[in-house]
Amino acid sequence: MFVGIEKNESNERTVTYLENLVISKELKRVILFSAEMDKSRRGMQDFLTALNANRFKTAIFTYEDVINESYEVYQNKYDLIVVDGFLNNVDLSDDEGRALHLFLNANQHNTIFFHCPLTPKEIFSLKGNLLDETTFSRTVFGSKQLFWDDSDRENFLEHLSHYREMSVDHRITQSIDFLENEIVPYDELKFLSKEKIKSLLLNGDDNVNSVIIITKDSKLKLVPFESFKSYDVAVRLESFAAGNGYVGKDPSKSRVDEYFRTLLEGFYEFLKTGKEQYLDYVVYSPISDVDLILKIKQEMNKIEI
């Protein structure tokens, strides 16, 4: 999606999260840590360009603007502001320190994208020093922490785990949950994919009648037909008769594609109606798989599955 960014193992989680925000047209308070500021800045600029294309109003301030109080007081003029180079200088005068705290406290409820060059060790060294405990918590723990180098995420998590043992700050637990959870690309579902369907069929037992189901808590399963009613079923396909070779071998691409689309349609209908769906043939609505996945995610967010 972002033309200026090449996804790699180090930045994939961060880029995927930013792509998801653009697709969902959702803004979050973010702090992006990067030792390669030029590369991550290009990614940040592509992110802002995509937001602007979606009619969000954004503005970029430098950290120097903040500590010198030379930025515009925007008073809700922008949907998102960026502080570029955040904390690239921690040796501040008294006036600069006051200006920094004034900005952070005045904007504690606003949506800000902090672009920060510090390592986890460096950022945690500021806790209780340059930034008092409350301001540090609101600014760092209160933002979604992203890392241009994913190895820094592991380091950051180690620091968080240490502080959780000494603090009752709920933002620490929220940060750990965010950093430990998988970020699924906007065009994928964590629980349903063609690869998962193929694996279920390939590893199934052709000696028993079986059926593919999705449970109401979003689990994809191949289960014996005689026991499927013991599951809390949201969607089920037509059953596979034992001995007919439907399972236990590598399925054709067309079969996998058909089951995938049918399960998408069925689960979307379940989310809208709350009723169990039984589908024994493929149903195609006039939208793409990706658009259907996005609709499913929107419905899932409504009911927090």
C-alpha positions as CSV (number, residue, x, y, z in Angstrom):
1,M,0.0,0.0,0.0
2,F,2.8,2.5,0.9
3,V,4.9,3.0,-2.2
4,G,7.9,4.3,-0.3
5,I,8.2,1.4,2.1
6,E,9.6,-2.1,1.4
7,K,8.2,-4.5,3.9
8,N,10.7,-6.7,5.6
9,E,10.9,-9.0,8.6
10,S,11.9,-6.0,10.9
11,N,9.2,-3.5,9.9
12,E,6.4,-5.8,8.8
13,R,4.4,-5.6,12.0
14,T,4.6,-1.8,12.1
15,V,3.8,-1.3,8.4
16,T,0.9,-3.7,8.6
17,Y,-0.6,-1.8,11.6
18,L,-0.4,1.5,9.8
19,E,-2.0,0.0,6.7
20,N,-4.8,-1.3,8.8
21,L,-5.4,2.1,10.3
22,V,-5.7,3.6,6.8
23,I,-8.1,0.9,5.5
24,S,-10.3,1.1,8.6
25,K,-10.1,4.9,8.5
26,E,-9.2,4.9,12.1
27,L,-6.8,7.1,14.0
28,K,-4.8,6.0,17.0
29,R,-2.3,7.7,19.3
30,V,1.1,6.1,18.2
31,I,4.7,6.3,19.1
32,L,7.1,4.9,16.5
33,F,10.6,4.1,17.7
34,S,13.3,4.0,15.0
35,A,17.1,4.1,14.8
36,E,16.7,4.6,11.0
37,M,14.8,7.9,11.1
38,D,15.1,8.6,7.4
39,K,13.5,5.3,6.4
40,S,10.8,5.4,9.0
41,R,10.1,9.0,8.2
42,R,9.4,8.0,4.6
43,G,7.0,5.4,5.9
44,M,5.4,8.0,8.2
45,Q,5.0,10.4,5.3
46,D,3.4,7.7,3.1
47,F,1.0,7.0,6.0
48,L,0.0,10.6,6.3
49,T,-0.5,10.9,2.5
50,A,-2.9,7.9,2.7
51,L,-4.7,9.6,5.6
52,N,-5.0,12.8,3.7
53,A,-6.4,10.9,0.7
54,N,-9.2,9.8,3.1
55,R,-9.9,13.4,4.0
56,F,-8.1,13.4,7.4
57,K,-6.4,16.7,8.2
58,T,-2.8,16.2,9.4
59,A,0.1,18.4,10.4
60,I,3.7,17.9,11.2
61,F,5.6,19.6,14.0
62,T,9.2,19.0,14.8
63,Y,10.4,18.3,18.4
64,E,12.2,21.6,18.2
65,D,8.9,23.4,17.4
66,V,7.5,21.9,20.6
67,I,10.3,22.7,23.0
68,N,10.7,26.2,21.6
69,E,6.9,26.8,21.5
70,S,7.0,27.7,17.9
71,Y,4.2,25.5,16.7
72,E,0.6,26.5,15.8
73,V,-2.0,26.1,18.6
74,Y,-4.3,24.0,16.4
75,Q,-7.4,23.8,18.7
76,N,-8.9,20.7,17.0
77,K,-8.1,22.0,13.5
78,Y,-6.3,18.7,12.7
79,D,-7.4,15.1,13.1
80,L,-3.8,14.0,13.7
81,I,-0.5,15.8,14.4
82,V,3.0,14.4,14.1
83,V,5.8,15.3,16.4
84,D,8.9,14.4,14.3
85,G,12.2,13.7,16.1
86,F,10.4,13.4,19.5
87,L,12.9,13.4,22.3
88,N,15.9,13.6,20.0
89,N,17.4,16.0,22.6
90,V,16.9,15.2,26.2
91,D,19.3,17.8,27.6
92,L,16.8,20.6,27.9
93,S,16.9,23.9,29.6
94,D,14.3,24.6,32.2
95,D,12.2,26.6,29.8
96,E,12.4,23.9,27.2
97,G,11.4,21.2,29.7
98,R,8.4,23.3,30.8
99,A,7.4,23.8,27.1
100,L,7.6,20.0,26.6
101,H,5.4,19.2,29.6
102,L,3.0,22.0,28.6
103,F,2.6,20.5,25.1
104,L,2.2,16.9,26.4
105,N,-0.3,17.8,29.1
106,A,-2.3,20.1,26.9
107,N,-2.6,17.4,24.2
108,Q,-3.0,14.4,26.4
109,H,-6.4,13.5,24.9
110,N,-5.5,14.4,21.3
111,T,-4.4,12.0,18.6
112,I,-0.6,12.3,18.1
113,F,2.0,10.4,16.1
114,F,5.3,10.6,18.0
115,H,8.3,9.7,15.8
116,C,11.1,8.9,18.2
117,P,14.8,7.9,17.6
118,L,15.4,6.4,21.1
119,T,16.0,2.8,22.0
120,P,13.9,1.1,24.6
121,K,16.7,1.5,27.2
122,E,17.0,5.2,26.4
123,I,13.3,5.8,26.6
124,F,12.9,4.1,29.9
125,S,15.8,6.1,31.3
126,L,13.6,9.2,31.0
127,K,10.9,7.8,33.2
128,G,10.8,9.9,36.4
129,N,13.5,12.1,35.0
130,L,12.9,14.3,32.0
131,L,9.3,13.1,32.0
132,D,7.5,12.6,35.4
133,E,5.8,9.3,36.0
134,T,2.3,10.4,35.0
135,T,3.4,12.2,31.8
136,F,5.6,9.3,30.8
137,S,2.7,6.8,31.3
138,R,0.3,8.9,29.3
139,T,2.7,9.6,26.5
140,V,4.5,6.3,26.1
141,F,2.3,3.6,27.6
142,G,-0.8,5.5,26.5
143,S,0.2,5.3,22.8
144,K,0.4,2.3,20.5
145,Q,4.1,1.4,20.5
146,L,5.5,0.6,17.1
147,F,9.1,-0.3,16.2
148,W,10.9,0.0,12.9
149,D,13.2,-2.8,14.0
150,D,11.0,-5.5,15.6
151,S,13.8,-6.7,17.8
152,D,13.3,-3.5,19.8
153,R,9.8,-4.6,20.5
154,E,11.1,-7.6,22.4
155,N,13.5,-5.4,24.3
156,F,10.6,-3.0,25.1
157,L,8.5,-5.9,26.4
158,E,11.2,-7.0,28.8
159,H,11.3,-3.5,30.3
160,L,7.5,-3.5,30.5
161,S,7.4,-6.8,32.3
162,H,9.9,-5.5,34.8
163,Y,7.8,-2.4,35.5
164,R,4.5,-4.3,35.7
165,E,5.9,-6.1,38.8
166,M,6.4,-2.8,40.5
167,S,3.4,-0.7,39.3
168,V,-0.3,-0.9,39.2
169,D,-0.4,1.3,36.1
170,H,-3.1,-0.2,33.9
171,R,-1.5,1.2,30.7
172,I,1.5,-1.1,31.2
173,T,-0.8,-4.2,30.9
174,Q,-2.6,-2.7,27.9
175,S,0.8,-2.1,26.3
176,I,1.9,-5.7,26.9
177,D,-1.3,-7.0,25.4
178,F,-0.9,-4.8,22.3
179,L,2.8,-5.8,21.8
180,E,2.2,-9.5,22.3
181,N,-0.8,-9.7,20.0
182,E,-0.4,-10.6,16.3
183,I,-1.2,-7.8,13.8
184,V,-3.2,-9.3,11.0
185,P,-3.1,-7.6,7.6
186,Y,-6.3,-5.8,6.6
187,D,-7.0,-8.3,3.8
188,E,-6.7,-11.4,6.0
189,L,-8.6,-13.0,8.8
190,K,-6.7,-14.6,11.6
191,F,-9.0,-17.5,11.9
192,L,-9.9,-18.2,8.3
193,S,-7.6,-18.5,5.3
194,K,-7.2,-20.7,2.3
195,E,-4.1,-22.2,3.8
196,K,-6.0,-23.2,6.9
197,I,-8.8,-24.8,4.9
198,K,-6.2,-26.7,2.8
199,S,-4.5,-28.0,5.9
200,L,-7.7,-29.1,7.6
201,L,-8.7,-31.1,4.5
202,L,-5.2,-32.6,3.9
203,N,-5.0,-33.8,7.6
204,G,-8.5,-34.9,7.9
205,D,-9.7,-38.5,8.5
206,D,-11.5,-40.0,5.5
207,N,-12.8,-42.9,7.6
208,V,-15.5,-40.8,9.3
209,N,-18.1,-38.4,8.1
210,S,-16.9,-34.9,8.7
211,V,-17.8,-31.2,8.3
212,I,-16.0,-27.9,8.3
213,I,-17.4,-25.4,10.8
214,I,-16.7,-22.0,12.2
215,T,-17.6,-21.6,15.8
216,K,-19.2,-18.5,17.3
217,D,-15.8,-17.6,18.9
218,S,-14.2,-17.6,15.5
219,K,-12.5,-21.0,15.3
220,L,-12.2,-22.9,12.1
221,K,-12.5,-26.7,12.6
222,L,-13.0,-29.9,10.7
223,V,-15.0,-32.1,13.1
224,P,-16.8,-35.5,12.9
225,F,-20.3,-34.9,11.6
226,E,-21.9,-36.9,14.5
227,S,-20.4,-34.5,17.1
228,F,-20.7,-31.1,15.4
229,K,-23.8,-30.2,17.5
230,S,-21.6,-30.2,20.6
231,Y,-19.9,-27.1,19.2
232,D,-21.3,-23.5,19.3
233,V,-21.6,-23.3,15.5
234,A,-21.8,-20.1,13.6
235,V,-21.3,-21.6,10.1
236,R,-21.2,-25.1,8.7
237,L,-20.7,-26.5,5.2
238,E,-22.2,-29.6,3.7
239,S,-20.7,-32.7,5.3
240,F,-18.1,-34.9,3.7
241,A,-19.1,-38.6,3.4
242,A,-16.5,-41.0,4.6
243,G,-14.6,-43.0,2.0
244,N,-15.2,-40.5,-0.8
245,G,-11.8,-38.8,-0.7
246,Y,-13.0,-35.4,0.3
247,V,-10.5,-35.3,3.1
248,G,-7.2,-36.9,3.8
249,K,-5.6,-35.7,0.6
250,D,-4.4,-32.4,-1.0
251,P,-7.6,-30.6,-2.2
252,S,-7.8,-28.8,-5.5
253,K,-7.4,-25.0,-5.6
254,S,-10.9,-24.6,-6.9
255,R,-12.4,-26.5,-3.9
256,V,-10.4,-24.5,-1.5
257,D,-11.4,-21.2,-3.2
258,E,-15.1,-22.3,-3.1
259,Y,-15.0,-23.3,0.6
260,F,-13.2,-20.1,1.5
261,R,-15.7,-17.8,-0.2
262,T,-18.7,-19.8,1.1
263,L,-17.3,-19.6,4.7
264,L,-16.8,-15.8,4.3
265,E,-20.3,-15.3,3.1
266,G,-21.7,-17.5,5.8
267,F,-19.8,-15.9,8.7
268,Y,-20.7,-12.4,7.5
269,E,-24.4,-13.4,7.5
270,F,-24.0,-15.0,11.0
271,L,-22.5,-11.7,12.3
272,K,-25.4,-9.7,10.8
273,T,-28.2,-12.0,12.0
274,G,-26.8,-13.9,14.9
275,K,-28.2,-17.1,13.4
276,E,-26.3,-20.3,12.6
277,Q,-25.7,-20.6,8.8
278,Y,-25.8,-23.9,6.9
279,L,-24.4,-23.6,3.3
280,D,-24.3,-26.5,0.9
281,Y,-23.4,-24.4,-2.1
282,V,-21.2,-21.4,-2.8
283,V,-22.9,-18.0,-2.6
284,Y,-21.4,-15.0,-4.3
285,S,-22.3,-11.5,-3.4
286,P,-21.2,-8.8,-5.9
287,I,-18.2,-7.8,-3.8
288,S,-14.6,-9.0,-3.7
289,D,-13.1,-11.3,-1.1
290,V,-11.1,-8.4,0.4
291,D,-14.2,-6.2,0.7
292,L,-16.1,-9.0,2.4
293,I,-13.2,-9.5,4.8
294,L,-13.3,-5.8,5.7
295,K,-17.1,-6.0,6.3
296,I,-16.5,-9.0,8.6
297,K,-13.9,-7.2,10.6
298,Q,-16.2,-4.2,10.9
299,E,-19.0,-6.5,12.2
300,M,-16.6,-8.3,14.6
301,N,-15.4,-5.0,16.0
302,K,-19.1,-4.0,16.8
303,I,-19.6,-7.1,18.9
304,E,-16.0,-7.5,20.0
305,I,-15.5,-11.2,19.0
